[in-house]
Amino acid sequence: MPENRSSFPRAYVKQFKEELPDYLISKHLNRQSIICDPVSGARKSPMVTKFADKIPVKTMKDVFENGLNISTFYPCLGKRNSVNEPYFWLTYYEVDRRIQFIGSALLKIVRYKPNSENFVGIYGINSPEWIIMQHACAAYGYTVVPLYATLGDDAMQHVLSQTNMECILCASGTEALHLMDEFESSLKYLIIISNDVKVEEVKSRHSSRVSIYLFEDFMKLGMKEPLPKKVPLPTDLYMICYTSGSTGLPKGVLINHEQIVDSVFSLIESTENKLFNAKSSHLSYLPLAHIMEQIFSVSFCHVDLFVSHR
């Protein structure tokens, strides 16, 4: 065998240079990524570019309204209390009205501070109210901060202290009581979804410290005088998604509207629309505090399909 390259016949060297890339590089490479910088060879996903030209969806507000425009009076969000009961569904129109009422109540009660951080926490299991609150925040200029019990108390305290959030949505009185009893916070407004036996205890022990509302009552405050939605920019902050904190305290990942929308388009394109069809529904199982569940739930709302809980 020749000891150096110069010993190879020239014709063989030329053939080697031309054909080797075909063996080393997947024929599907240009479907996976495209060159965005010819100098460095850096590549990017081709998915978002293809979709962005077709659909004028740039923010989370646009995402939901795209589904609303297609399927106004068709099912959007559903839930059931047990496996022995049927699902109860809200249409896109009904969900949109609730988004407007909750967003209006946020503006009236919690207020919106221009040029400031307007955080709204959500603490509890997945539910239609969870998704309604996150879309209300997106449509009215607030930033969602999901919390979940498996974070642990030290991590929960860290998130509350770092964000200084003033408003939080809790799934039930149990979560609300734990939140108020165990942690120091800047909370001023507490919204509770389920009117369980612990709600009265929360009110009796903490009503002097925070304003407490049931979700339905809070929604009625916005229903009295609905306010128009804001128009968020793609670069506006949509969510702070905290990591599990396996290597220390949780790290807050800043996610803007543009980034979550790009992820949705990438999912739809990469699955070649085979994941979604007119009969599909998504069982929301993973916690909505996790980014994967966020992308799936948001994707289904965008393409006018159903999201069910339990």
Secondary structure in CASP SS format (residue, H / E / C, confidence):
PFRMAT SS
TARGET T0000
AUTHOR 0000-0000-0000
METHOD secondary structure of the structure
MODEL  1
M C 1.00
P C 1.00
E C 1.00
N C 1.00
R H 1.00
S H 1.00
S H 1.00
F C 1.00
P C 1.00
R H 1.00
A H 1.00
Y H 1.00
V H 1.00
K H 1.00
Q H 1.00
F H 1.00
K H 1.00
E H 1.00
E H 1.00
L H 1.00
P H 1.00
D H 1.00
Y H 1.00
L H 1.00
I C 1.00
S C 1.00
K C 1.00
H C 1.00
L H 1.00
N H 1.00
R H 1.00
Q H 1.00
S C 1.00
I E 1.00
I E 1.00
C E 1.00
D E 1.00
P C 1.00
V C 1.00
S C 1.00
G C 1.00
A E 1.00
R E 1.00
K E 1.00
S C 1.00
P C 1.00
M H 1.00
V H 1.00
T H 1.00
K H 1.00
F H 1.00
A H 1.00
D C 1.00
K C 1.00
I C 1.00
P C 1.00
V C 1.00
K C 1.00
T C 1.00
M H 1.00
K H 1.00
D H 1.00
V H 1.00
F H 1.00
E H 1.00
N H 1.00
G H 1.00
L H 1.00
N H 1.00
I H 1.00
S C 1.00
T C 1.00
F C 1.00
Y C 1.00
P E 1.00
C E 1.00
L E 1.00
G E 1.00
K E 1.00
R C 1.00
N C 1.00
S C 1.00
V C 1.00
N C 1.00
E C 1.00
P C 1.00
Y C 1.00
F E 1.00
W E 1.00
L E 1.00
T E 1.00
Y H 1.00
Y H 1.00
E H 1.00
V H 1.00
D H 1.00
R H 1.00
R H 1.00
I H 1.00
Q H 1.00
F H 1.00
I H 1.00
G H 1.00
S H 1.00
A H 1.00
L H 1.00
L H 1.00
K H 1.00
I H 1.00
V H 1.00
R C 1.00
Y C 1.00
K C 1.00
P C 1.00
N C 1.00
S C 1.00
E C 1.00
N C 1.00
F E 1.00
V E 1.00
G E 1.00
I E 1.00
Y E 1.00
G C 1.00
I C 1.00
N C 1.00
S C 1.00
P H 1.00
E H 1.00
W H 1.00
I H 1.00
I H 1.00
M H 1.00
Q H 1.00
H H 1.00
A H 1.00
C H 1.00
A H 1.00
A H 1.00
Y H 1.00
G C 1.00
Y C 1.00
T E 1.00
V E 1.00
V E 1.00
P E 1.00
L E 1.00
Y C 1.00
A H 1.00
T H 1.00
L H 1.00
G C 1.00
D H 1.00
D H 1.00
A H 1.00
M H 1.00
Q H 1.00
H H 1.00
V H 1.00
L H 1.00
S H 1.00
Q H 1.00
T H 1.00
N C 1.00
M C 1.00
E C 1.00
C E 1.00
I E 1.00
L E 1.00
C E 1.00
A E 1.00
S E 1.00
G H 1.00
T H 1.00
E H 1.00
A H 1.00
L H 1.00
H H 1.00
L H 1.00
M H 1.00
D H 1.00
E H 1.00
F C 1.00
E C 1.00
S C 1.00
S C 1.00
L C 1.00
K C 1.00
Y E 1.00
L E 1.00
I E 1.00
I E 1.00
I E 1.00
S E 1.00
N C 1.00
D C 1.00
V C 1.00
K H 1.00
V H 1.00
E H 1.00
E H 1.00
V H 1.00
K H 1.00
S H 1.00
R H 1.00
H H 1.00
S C 1.00
S C 1.00
R C 1.00
V C 1.00
S E 1.00
I E 1.00
Y E 1.00
L E 1.00
F H 1.00
E H 1.00
D H 1.00
F H 1.00
M H 1.00
K H 1.00
L H 1.00
G H 1.00
M H 1.00
K C 1.00
E C 1.00
P C 1.00
L C 1.00
P C 1.00
K C 1.00
K C 1.00
V C 1.00
P C 1.00
L C 1.00
P C 1.00
T C 1.00
D C 1.00
L E 1.00
Y E 1.00
M E 1.00
I E 1.00
C E 1.00
Y E 1.00
T C 1.00
S C 1.00
G C 1.00
S C 1.00
T C 1.00
G C 1.00
L C 1.00
P C 1.00
K C 1.00
G E 1.00
V E 1.00
L E 1.00
I E 1.00
N E 1.00
H H 1.00
E H 1.00
Q H 1.00
I H 1.00
V H 1.00
D H 1.00
S H 1.00
V H 1.00
F H 1.00
S H 1.00
L H 1.00
I H 1.00
E H 1.00
S H 1.00
T C 1.00
E C 1.00
N C 1.00
K C 1.00
L C 1.00
F C 1.00
N C 1.00
A C 1.00
K C 1.00
S C 1.00
S E 1.00
H E 1.00
L E 1.00
S E 1.00
Y C 1.00
L C 1.00
P C 1.00
L C 1.00
A C 1.00
H C 1.00
I H 1.00
M H 1.00
E H 1.00
Q H 1.00
I H 1.00
F H 1.00
S H 1.00
V H 1.00
S H 1.00
F H 1.00
C H 1.00
H H 1.00
V C 1.00
D C 1.00
L C 1.00
F E 1.00
V E 1.00
S E 1.00
H E 1.00
R C 1.00
END
